[in-house]
Amino acid sequence: MGKRNILFFLPLAVFCWLGATAGSPQQKSNITVTNSEVNNGVVILHVLKGDKTYQLQCNADVPGCTTHKNGSYQIIELPKGYGMYECRDVEIYPDANSPDKDKKIGEYCMEEK
């Protein structure tokens, strides 16, 4: 009877552990928006992340897709296959010092320049 319980609960515990680690929040990284523009219905944010330059793009007609003022923000890079865009999808958040730092303010496709 004890061996049967172990064979049942061990896979259940492993499954729960894997689910908890897969669903754990990703780490935010800092970016600096240097310019924003709208071109043919596409919002484009020019950003710096570390020493690399990127463009964040989204379709202007999608709710939450807006230009942002130049300054500091945070992003979370979503795992492949998550998000609304078929690219390297990121969520953008206000600066870490903002009282609304955990409020998502947009979702974009990130491309290295």
Backbone bond lengths (Angstrom), bond angles and torsions (degrees), N, CA, C in turn:
res aa  C-N    CA-C-N  psi(-1)  N-CA   C-N-CA  omega(-1)  CA-C   N-CA-C  phi
1 M - - - 1.443 - - 1.521 111.14 -
2 G 1.324 118.90 -40.01 1.455 121.92 -179.16 1.523 111.77 -66.59
3 K 1.345 116.22 -38.88 1.465 120.03 179.85 1.528 110.44 -66.77
4 R 1.315 117.42 -37.14 1.459 122.14 179.42 1.535 110.02 -64.45
5 N 1.329 117.78 -40.56 1.466 121.42 178.27 1.527 110.79 -64.27
6 I 1.328 116.47 -41.21 1.465 120.36 179.28 1.528 109.78 -63.65
7 L 1.326 117.62 -43.04 1.464 121.06 -179.62 1.525 111.80 -65.37
8 F 1.308 117.33 -25.14 1.463 120.30 177.67 1.528 111.09 -85.42
9 F 1.309 117.75 -47.33 1.461 121.26 -172.44 1.529 113.83 -78.95
10 L 1.323 118.61 -28.39 1.457 120.46 179.42 1.533 111.42 -63.69
11 P 1.334 119.76 -51.47 1.476 118.18 176.61 1.526 112.69 -62.12
12 L 1.326 117.01 -34.74 1.463 120.74 178.03 1.528 110.56 -63.72
13 A 1.320 117.19 -42.47 1.465 120.97 178.81 1.526 110.78 -65.57
14 V 1.323 117.57 -42.30 1.468 120.88 178.53 1.528 110.16 -63.28
15 F 1.309 117.30 -43.71 1.467 121.51 178.33 1.528 111.02 -60.09
16 C 1.316 117.60 -44.69 1.472 121.27 178.73 1.526 110.73 -64.29
17 W 1.326 117.50 -41.34 1.466 120.75 179.35 1.514 110.89 -63.61
18 L 1.333 118.13 -44.27 1.461 121.52 179.04 1.523 111.04 -63.73
19 G 1.309 116.97 -39.70 1.458 120.16 177.76 1.511 111.91 -65.01
20 A 1.303 117.68 -37.21 1.467 121.10 179.74 1.516 111.20 -69.86
21 T 1.321 118.39 -38.63 1.462 119.45 -179.74 1.520 111.41 -74.55
22 A 1.333 118.42 -33.76 1.465 120.64 178.95 1.514 110.64 -70.63
23 G 1.328 117.26 -30.75 1.453 120.39 -178.73 1.510 113.93 -92.15
24 S 1.326 117.78 1.88 1.451 119.74 -178.21 1.525 110.23 -71.30
25 P 1.324 117.17 149.22 1.461 119.70 -175.50 1.523 112.20 -67.60
26 Q 1.344 114.52 144.57 1.447 119.62 176.86 1.522 108.41 -79.40
27 Q 1.311 114.88 161.73 1.454 120.22 -178.98 1.523 110.22 -82.68
28 K 1.311 115.42 139.38 1.464 121.12 177.13 1.520 109.39 -82.38
29 S 1.320 115.87 144.85 1.458 120.89 173.58 1.524 108.57 -124.42
30 N 1.318 115.85 156.02 1.460 121.62 -175.60 1.518 110.89 -88.04
31 I 1.345 114.62 141.78 1.459 121.73 173.42 1.516 108.10 -134.19
32 T 1.325 116.07 163.22 1.461 122.31 173.41 1.518 107.69 -125.14
33 V 1.329 116.13 120.79 1.460 120.60 174.77 1.519 107.21 -79.65
34 T 1.342 116.59 124.51 1.465 121.58 -178.73 1.523 112.49 -104.59
35 N 1.350 116.89 -19.87 1.456 120.76 -179.84 1.523 108.52 -166.87
36 S 1.331 116.57 149.90 1.466 122.59 175.60 1.516 108.71 -134.07
37 E 1.324 115.89 144.66 1.463 119.88 178.18 1.521 109.60 -154.08
38 V 1.333 115.73 162.52 1.453 122.28 172.38 1.521 106.45 -120.27
39 N 1.340 116.30 126.59 1.451 121.42 -177.73 1.529 108.92 -134.77
40 N 1.333 116.86 113.36 1.469 122.52 179.66 1.533 113.01 52.03
41 G 1.314 117.21 43.97 1.453 121.54 177.21 1.515 115.09 81.02
42 V 1.323 117.24 9.26 1.465 121.78 178.17 1.523 108.46 -116.03
43 V 1.322 116.38 124.57 1.467 121.23 174.50 1.518 107.44 -83.65
44 I 1.325 116.31 129.90 1.463 121.82 -178.80 1.525 108.60 -124.55
45 L 1.330 115.90 122.29 1.461 121.83 173.81 1.523 107.44 -107.04
46 H 1.310 117.18 127.08 1.461 122.08 174.56 1.525 106.49 -93.48
47 V 1.336 116.37 122.65 1.464 119.79 -173.52 1.523 111.31 -133.11
48 L 1.323 114.25 157.33 1.461 123.01 171.16 1.520 107.68 -112.91
49 K 1.323 115.52 133.04 1.465 121.59 173.58 1.514 105.76 -130.48
50 G 1.311 114.88 107.33 1.463 118.88 -172.60 1.510 108.59 66.97
51 D 1.324 116.99 -125.51 1.465 120.14 179.22 1.530 112.11 -105.16
52 K 1.339 117.62 13.31 1.465 121.67 -179.31 1.528 111.00 -109.79
53 T 1.331 114.88 149.88 1.459 122.11 178.64 1.525 109.01 -104.15
54 Y 1.333 116.12 136.67 1.457 122.24 -179.51 1.522 109.38 -133.68
55 Q 1.335 114.64 163.71 1.447 121.83 168.06 1.513 107.30 -118.64
56 L 1.327 116.06 132.83 1.452 121.44 171.90 1.515 106.15 -105.56
57 Q 1.333 117.45 127.15 1.456 121.12 -176.58 1.515 110.56 -127.27
58 C 1.336 115.00 146.81 1.457 121.04 172.93 1.525 108.14 -152.28
59 N 1.318 115.90 161.70 1.452 121.00 178.73 1.526 109.17 -80.82
60 A 1.327 116.38 126.23 1.460 121.88 -172.71 1.529 113.27 -59.61
61 D 1.325 118.29 -24.64 1.463 120.45 -178.55 1.532 113.70 -85.10
62 V 1.329 117.28 -0.88 1.465 121.47 178.20 1.527 108.94 -85.58
63 P 1.349 117.62 131.65 1.473 119.10 178.33 1.527 111.47 -55.55
64 G 1.334 116.60 135.28 1.455 121.73 179.11 1.518 113.68 88.88
65 C 1.322 117.52 -4.56 1.468 120.69 179.09 1.523 108.08 -91.38
66 T 1.322 116.28 105.53 1.460 120.87 -177.80 1.523 109.86 -141.14
67 T 1.315 114.69 163.86 1.458 119.11 170.46 1.521 107.67 -75.52
68 H 1.306 116.82 159.74 1.464 121.60 177.68 1.516 109.48 -129.52
69 K 1.310 115.62 151.96 1.463 120.83 176.78 1.516 109.66 -65.46
70 N 1.328 115.41 152.83 1.462 119.55 174.66 1.525 108.84 -60.49
71 G 1.311 116.40 139.21 1.454 120.17 178.82 1.512 112.19 151.46
72 S 1.329 115.48 -167.99 1.460 122.83 -175.24 1.519 111.66 -91.63
73 Y 1.326 114.87 138.24 1.457 123.30 177.75 1.527 107.57 -142.79
74 Q 1.324 115.53 175.83 1.459 122.08 174.04 1.522 108.44 -122.41
75 I 1.333 116.26 150.74 1.461 119.94 174.48 1.520 109.76 -131.53
76 I 1.321 113.74 155.78 1.462 122.02 169.59 1.520 106.22 -121.44
77 E 1.333 116.60 123.50 1.457 121.11 176.05 1.528 107.52 -83.95
78 L 1.325 115.84 119.86 1.457 120.95 -177.77 1.527 110.66 -78.92
79 P 1.331 116.65 150.65 1.468 119.48 177.10 1.530 110.39 -62.20
80 K 1.320 115.94 155.22 1.466 121.18 179.83 1.532 109.55 -56.79
81 G 1.317 115.71 134.60 1.461 120.68 179.42 1.518 113.76 91.56
82 Y 1.321 118.51 -3.92 1.457 121.80 178.06 1.520 108.65 -104.55
83 G 1.313 116.27 153.72 1.450 120.65 177.85 1.510 111.90 94.70
84 M 1.326 115.91 177.93 1.452 120.62 -173.56 1.522 113.92 -92.49
85 Y 1.305 118.27 -13.00 1.461 120.97 -177.68 1.517 111.02 -107.51
86 E 1.326 117.04 149.55 1.466 122.25 179.05 1.526 109.29 -92.53
87 C 1.296 115.88 65.27 1.453 123.06 -178.42 1.523 106.82 -160.52
88 R 1.293 116.74 -163.08 1.470 121.63 174.89 1.525 107.00 -77.63
89 D 1.293 116.26 97.22 1.462 122.65 -172.66 1.529 110.65 -84.84
90 V 1.337 116.76 135.35 1.458 121.65 177.57 1.520 110.18 -132.09
91 E 1.314 115.11 150.47 1.464 122.02 171.21 1.523 106.72 -106.15
92 I 1.336 116.29 141.91 1.463 120.34 -180.00 1.533 109.03 -111.80
93 Y 1.331 114.94 141.36 1.461 123.90 -178.01 1.526 108.92 -131.38
94 P 1.340 117.04 157.23 1.472 118.82 175.31 1.524 111.85 -61.26
95 D 1.310 115.74 168.22 1.461 122.96 177.75 1.525 110.69 -53.67
96 A 1.314 116.38 151.00 1.466 122.25 -178.14 1.523 112.76 -59.16
97 N 1.320 118.34 -24.24 1.464 121.39 -179.45 1.525 112.91 -86.44
98 S 1.311 117.83 -4.33 1.462 122.20 -179.33 1.525 110.46 -77.43
99 P 1.338 117.66 144.81 1.466 119.01 175.98 1.536 111.98 -65.29
100 D 1.334 117.33 -22.53 1.467 122.02 179.02 1.526 112.11 -99.04
101 K 1.324 117.85 28.15 1.464 122.50 -172.39 1.526 114.17 -58.64
102 D 1.335 118.55 -20.79 1.460 121.23 -178.76 1.521 112.91 -101.57
103 K 1.327 117.48 7.86 1.463 122.01 -179.92 1.525 109.52 -95.26
104 K 1.333 115.94 114.70 1.468 120.87 179.95 1.534 108.99 -63.64
105 I 1.330 115.98 130.22 1.468 119.52 -179.44 1.529 112.34 -115.42
106 G 1.314 117.53 6.98 1.453 120.02 175.92 1.507 112.73 169.90
107 E 1.339 114.48 162.23 1.460 121.61 176.04 1.529 107.08 -133.09
108 Y 1.323 116.19 131.25 1.459 121.36 -170.90 1.517 110.98 -138.51
109 C 1.313 114.51 162.03 1.459 123.89 171.76 1.535 106.39 -93.64
110 M 1.337 118.13 126.41 1.459 121.18 -176.39 1.524 110.41 -105.46
111 E 1.341 114.72 126.18 1.461 121.02 178.57 1.513 109.15 -128.19
112 E 1.333 115.94 134.36 1.460 120.80 177.55 1.530 108.79 -75.81
113 K 1.348 115.57 138.56 1.467 119.86 178.66 1.499 110.52 -93.20
